[in-house]
C-alpha cells in the first residue's frame, strides 16, 4: 500500500474496508518437521511406496489427518520417490516342444542382398481359421 506512506494505516484501512490486522499479517509456512520425519521413516521401511501409499501409512500408523498433496510436496522437497519396478512381459513361450525353424531371411544374406527392396513383394493369404500367412516373394519386375 503506497498510501500508507502519506496517510496513517488506520485511515487507509478504514476507507478501504480492510482490517489493520490483515494489513500486518504475514503468512508463515507450515512446520513440516514432524511430517518430514514420519515420511522418512515410512519411506525408509517401505522404499517402493509412493506418496499415495505413504499418506495411507501415516494416516493409519500416526493417526494424523494429512492431505496427499501435502505429503507429495514434502516428499518432493526431500527428494524422495517411490522406486518403480517394471515387470518384464514375456511375449513368446520358447519352452515349447515344437521344432524351431531357422530364420532364412537373416542367414541367407547373399540372396537377400542381391534383390533390392523394390523387387520384393508381400503376399497375404488368409485362411478360413482367421490366420494370416505372410510370404515374401521376389517379383520378376
Buried (B, 14 or more C-beta within 10 A) or exposed (E): EEEEEEEEBEEBBEEEEEEEEEBEEEEEEEEBEEBBEBBBBBBEEBEEBBBEBBBBBBBEEBEEEBEBEBBBBBBEEEEBEBEEEEEEEEEEEEEEEEEEEEEEEEEEEEEBEEEEEEEEEEEEEEEEEEEEEEEEEEEEE
